[in-house]
């Protein structure tokens, strides 16, 4: 068969055309992501961290595939079980309509789409948390234990985030399976008034009871993990566990986790019985315990036991906070040395420290910034963002100066001139700076400017090599410029200034 015959056969085959169109659409949809991955791999390889990039990408792909497949099989299994248990029932919403013969196919299609969307969403969320898995696998003990649970501190850094992630992963699985199953049972009329007389109700109840019991167990696991989160409690006298957290909330969370196990068991026990009396009673007891132990009991302890004698009650926990903060920042290793003040300042001492005395800063940066803006911004599209302090060698003296770069703010250009050509080709960079000594002023009370105006004017011993400012706090957008832009550079007279390669006159780069 020739190549032309193969092409002709493919053109005649609807499936081949659909496959080609699908591949083309997929390539179009994911082209941006593929280009991003390619450029990222080039960048990591260029800086010598290609292994980091491929490790991250490998784990993201593996975790995403694992999660997507597990979610997909779980949802499809629950869907097939729900369909099998309701196979004798029509889709109640379409009974007696023209759509009734196609109702099962329509529900089947919706279930497939919903399962795929949920699986993709779960895979994306799991892949984004790839580093938590690696932290758990590669964890290293700290060698220090917390004062409340007596556990190694690595539990809160490496293990607890991973366990909470696993719980959230399983919780999403349970909720998705329960929601899909309830949807099928609802559209098949299981929750109608006469459902008790229908065949298979106990099997359906068993299915829902198992899913609900798993959901409740995961909620109980969440309460158990929340016990360790008390060390992050932000609502006490200090950040961390306080008296009420240790003596009230810790007990409440432990009891609630055990009650969750009891409610889950009651759901399983009542699975083969008509009615939901036992689980409802268990849920009611749980709600009362939650309100009493987790809300009222901590509030009462804080108001009537801790607040009247807060310093005495919270003192041990304040000590824990201070001790662990010092250990975390190695403040417990700081060596202290006392320096006695000497009141022996005289003229010889001032003369011996003349360079320091000459550089005592007199200008405040706030009025100086306002003055710079009034005198030296020159154009409405220029802006001095803030004042910096630097030091340069001037006339063989080390001089402290205050300076501000003259950046371009494109949003300050008149609205009518904010075109793509102006933004990317003409208004591309700021220009020059203003600089003055920290301790001198003119007879008018203004700063004595060492560098000023456009083009920059400066003393012979202070030259600007590159006045064009392409990268700064305001200039953070891409532009098209040739030759490649460089940042503003100042050279003192102690070095030979290089020739200026960028634009030097305002008229050359402004319209």
N, C-alpha and C positions, 0 to 999 in steps of 0.2 A: 504493500500500500504506500503510495507516495505521500509526501508532506502536504500537498494540496488537498488530497483526498481526506487525510486526517482532519485538516482544518475545516473542510466542507462538512464532514460528519459532526464535528463539534458545533458548528454553526447550526446544524439541523437539530441538535439535541437540546431541549429546554434545560435539562439538568446541568449540562456543561455551561450554558450561558449564565445560569443562576450562580454556579460556582465561581465563574470568572468575575461576575459582577460583585459577588460577596467578597472575594479576595481583594478586588480593587477598592471597595468601600472600606474594608478593614485597614488596608494600607493607607488610605486617605485619613481615616479617623486617628490611627496611631502614628502617623508620620511625625507629628510634633514631638511626641514622647520618644520616638526612636532617634530623632535628630538630637534631642536633649541628652539622651543616654550616650550617643556617640561623642558629642562635644565634651561631656563630663569625663568620659574615659580618656580622651586625649589630654584634658587638663590634668587629671590625676597622674597620668603617665608622665607628663612633662615635668611635674614637680616631684617625681619619684615616689608617689603613693598609689601606684596602680593596684597593689595588693589590697589596700583599704577599699578601693572602689569595687573590686570584684568580690571581696568578702561580703560587703554590704549588699551588692546586687544578688549574689548567690543565695544569701539567707532570706532576702525579701522574696525572691522567686519561689524558694522551697516552702517558706511559711505560707505564702499566698496560695500556692497550689494545694498544699495540705489542707488549709482551711476551706478553700473553695470546694474541694472534692468531698470533705467530711460534711460540710453544710448541705451540699447538693444531694448526697446519698441519704442523709438524715431527713431532709425535707421530702424527698421523693418517697422514702420508705413510709413516712407518716401519711403522706398523701395516698399512697397505694393501699395502706391499711384502712384509712378512713373510707376510701371508695369501696373496698371489698366489704366492709361492715355495713355499708348503705347501698349495696348493689341492687336491692329490690325496691329502692325508693327513687322516684323521679326528682328532677330539679324543681322544687316547689314553685319557684318564682316564675317559671315558664310553662307551668301546666295549663293546658287549654289554649295556648297561643301557637302561632305558626312557627315559632322558634323551637318548640318542644323537641322535634326530632334531632335538632342539632345542639341541644342544651349540654349534653354530656361532653361533646367535643369542645364546646366553648369553655366549659369549666376546666377541662383537661388542658387546653391551651393557656388559660389564665394561670393555672397552677404551675405549669412549666416556666412561664415568663417570670412569675413571682419568685420561684425557687432560684432561677438563674440570677435575678437581680439581687436577692438577699445574699446568695453565695458570693457574688462579685463584691458587694459592699463589705461583707465580713472579711474576704480575702484582702481587700485594700486596707482595711483598718489593721488587720494582723500584720501585714507586711510593713506597715509604717512603724510598728513597735518591735522591729527585729533586734534592736540593740538590747532590749530588756531580756530577751532569751539568752543572748551571748553573755550578758552580765551575770545571769544566774548560772550558766554553765561554767564560766571562768571565775567564779567568785573567790575572793581571798579573805580569810578571817582578819578582823581588825586586831584581835588580841585584847580588846576591852569589852566589858559587859555593862549594860545599862543598869541603873540602880533599882528599877521597878520590876522588870521581868527576869533580870539576870541572864539575858541572852546576849550573844555577841552582836556588836553594833552592825556587822555586815548584814544581819537580818533585815534591817530597815533600808539599807542601801541597795542590796542586790536581790534578796529573796522576797521581801514583801511586795515590791512592785511586780515581780513576776507572778507571784501567787494571786495577786489582785487581777492581773491580766488574764490568767487562766480562768479565774472565776467569772470575769466579764465575758470571756469567750464562751464558756459553757452556759452562762445565763442567756446570752444571745441565741445560742442553739436551742435552749429549752423554750424560750419565748417564741421564736420563729416556728418551731414545730407545733407548739400549742395553738398559735394564731392560725396556722394553715389548717390544722385539724378542725378547730372550731368553725372556720369558714366553710369547710366541706359539710360538716354536720348541720350547719345553719341553712345552707342552700338546699340540702336534702330534706329539710323539714324535721330534723330530729328533735328540736326544742319546741315543737308544736304541742298543743294541749293534750293530744291523744298519744303522745310518744311512749307512754308507759306500756301501752298494749302492743307495741311493735316488736318484731323479732330482732334480736341482736342488741337491745338496749343495754343489757348488762356488759356485753363485750365493749360497746362504745364507752360506757362508764368506766370500765377497767382501763381502757386506753387513756382517757382524760385524767383519771386518777393517778396513773403512773407519771404522766407528764407534769401534773400539778405537784406531785410529791417531789419530783426532781427539782422543780422550780423552788419549792419551799426549802429543800435542803440547801440549795445554793444561796438562798437568802440567809439561812442560818449560818452558813460558812462566812458570808459577808459580815455578820455580826461578830463572829469569832475573830476575823482579821481586823475588824474595827477596834478591837481591844488594843492591838499594837499601835494603831493610829493615834491613840490617846497621847503618845509622846510628841505628836505634832499639834496638840490642841492649842488653838490661838486665843481662846476666850478666858483664860485664867489671868492671874496677876502677872505672870511671865509666860513666854512661849514655851509650851511643853505641858506635861501632866502636872496637875495641882492636887490639892487635898480632895476636892470633890470628884475629880476624875478617878483618882485611885480608890477612894472609899465608896463611891456611889456608881459612877458610870461603868467602871470595870465590872462590878457585880451585875449591873443591869444587862450589859452586853453578854456576859457569860450565861445568865439565866435565859435570855432571849434566844441565844443560839441553841440551848438545850430544848426549849419549848418548840423551836422550829423543827427539831428532829421528831418531837412528839406529834406535831401536826402532820408531818409527812407520813409517819406510821399510821395515824388515824385515816389518812386518805387511802393508804394501801389496804387497811383492814376493811374499809367500807366499799372497796372496789366491787365486790361480788354481792353487794346488798342494794336493795332499792332505797333511794333517798340519799340525801347528803347531811343527815342530822349530826353524825359524829364529827365529820370535818368542820361543819359550821360551828359546833360547840367549841372545838379546838381553836378555830380561828378567832372566836369571840374571846376565849381565855387569853390568847396571844395578844389581842388588841388591848385588853385590860392591863396585862402585864407591861406592854410597851408604854402605855400612857402612865401607869403608876411608877414603874421602875426607871424608865428612861427619860421621863419628863418631870413628873412631880417630885420624885425622891431626890434627884440631884438639885432641883430648884430649892426644895426645903432645906437640904443640907447646906447649900451655899448661903441662904438667907439667915438661917437660925443658928448655925454652928460655925461656919467659917467667917462670915462677915463681921460678927461682934468681936472676934479675936483673930483677925486675918493674919497679922504678922506672926503670931505664934504658930498658927496652923500651917501657914505656907512656908515657914522658915526652912524646913528640910528640902523642900522642892526648889526654893530659891538657891539653896546651896548646890543642889544638883545642876541647876541651870548654869550657875557661875562656873562650877568645876568642869562641866562638859564643854562649855564655850571656850574656856581657857585651853583645854586639851585639844579642841578642834583646830584652833588657830595657833597652837604652840605658844600661847601666852604664858604657860606655866614654866617655859624654859627661858624667859626673858631675864637677863642679868641687870640688876640695878646698880647704879653708881652715882653717888651724890657729888655735886659740884657746888662748893660754897661760893656765894656771891662776894665779889671783891669791890669795894667802893674806893678805888684808887684811880679814877679817871682824871687825867691832867693833860696839859698841852702836849708834852712829849708822847703820850699814848695816842692822842688824836693824830699827831703827825706821823707816827709809826703805822697807823692804820688809815692813812689818807685815801687809798683806793676804795676801801669799804665805805668810808664816810661820804665820798663823792658819789656813791651809787645808792645812797639811801633814797627810797622812792617817796616822792612828795605828791605825785599826781594820783588821784583816785580814778579808777578805770571807768566809772559810770559817767561823770561829767566829761571826761576825756573822749569817750565814745560819742557822746552827743556833739562835742566840738568837732571831732573828725567828720561826722556826718554833715554838719552844717558847712564846713569849709572845704572838704576834700572829696565828697562823693561825686560832685561835678555834674553827673548825668542822673536822670531819674531811674534809669535801669541799673545803676551801680548801687552797691550796699556794703557797708562795713558791718559784719555780723557781730564781732566782739573784739575786745582788746587782748592781745597777747603780750607777754613779757619775754624778752630775749636778751642776748649779750653778744656784742661784737667788739673787735679790736679796732679802735679809732685813734689815729695819731699815737700809736704805740701804747694806748691806755685801754684797759678792759672796761667797756662802757655798757651799762645796763640801759636798755631802751624799751619803750612801749610802742607797739605797731599793730596795724590792722590791714588785712588784705582787701583790695577793692574788687569784690566779686560781682558778677553779672547775674541779675535776677530777671529771668525772661518774663515772668508774670507781671512785672512792673512796666513792661513796654505797653504802649496804647493797644487796646483791643483790636483795632483795625490792622495793626502791623504784626499781630501774632499769627503769622503764616508759617507753613512748613519750611519754606526757603529761608526765612529770617531765623527761625529757631535752629535749623540744622546746618546752615551754610554761612550766615552772616553774624548773628548775635551768638557767638560761640564761646566766648571766654571773658573773664574779667581782665583788669589791666592795672598793674602796679600796686602801690601801697602807700600808706602814710606812716611815718616813723618819727618819734621824738624822744629825747632823753627823759629819764624818769624824774629828774630833779631840776630842770631848767625851764624857764618861760620867757616870753618877750616882755617888753615894757608895757604892752597892752594887756598882759595877763593871759595871753594865749600860749599854747605849746610851741616850743621852738622846733619846727619841723626840719628834720634831717633829710627826709625823702618826701616829696610832694608832687602834685600836679600830674597832668598827662600831656606829653610823655614825661616819665619820672625825672625830676631834677634832684640831684644829690651832690654832696661834697665829692671832691676828686678821690678821696680815700675810701669812698663807699659807693660801689658801682652795682647796678642791677644787671646781671647776665641775661636773665630771661623774664621780661615783665609780664608776658601773657600768662593768665591763670586759668587753666583748663579744668582742674580738679579741685574742689573745695567743698564747703558745707552747703553752698547754694548751687554750685555748678555740678550737678549729679546726673546729667542726662547725656545721651550719646550725641555726637556731632560728626560731621564729615569735614575733614580738614587735611590738607597736604602742605608741608611735610608733617609727620606725626607730631602732635603737641607734647610739650613737656611742661613741668610745673615751674612756678616762679622761683628764681634762685637769686640770692644776694651774695656778693663776694666783697670782702673787705680788701683794702689796699695791700695787705700782706701777701695776696696771691694774684697771679696774672689773670684778669678776666678773659673768658673765652668770647669769641665773636657771637653776637646775637643772631640766632637763626630764625626766630619767629617774627611775627609782625610787630613793628615798633611804633607805628603811627596810628592814631585812632582812625584816621580817614581811610586807612587801608583795610580795616576789618569791619567798619560800620557802614551801613548804606547811606 
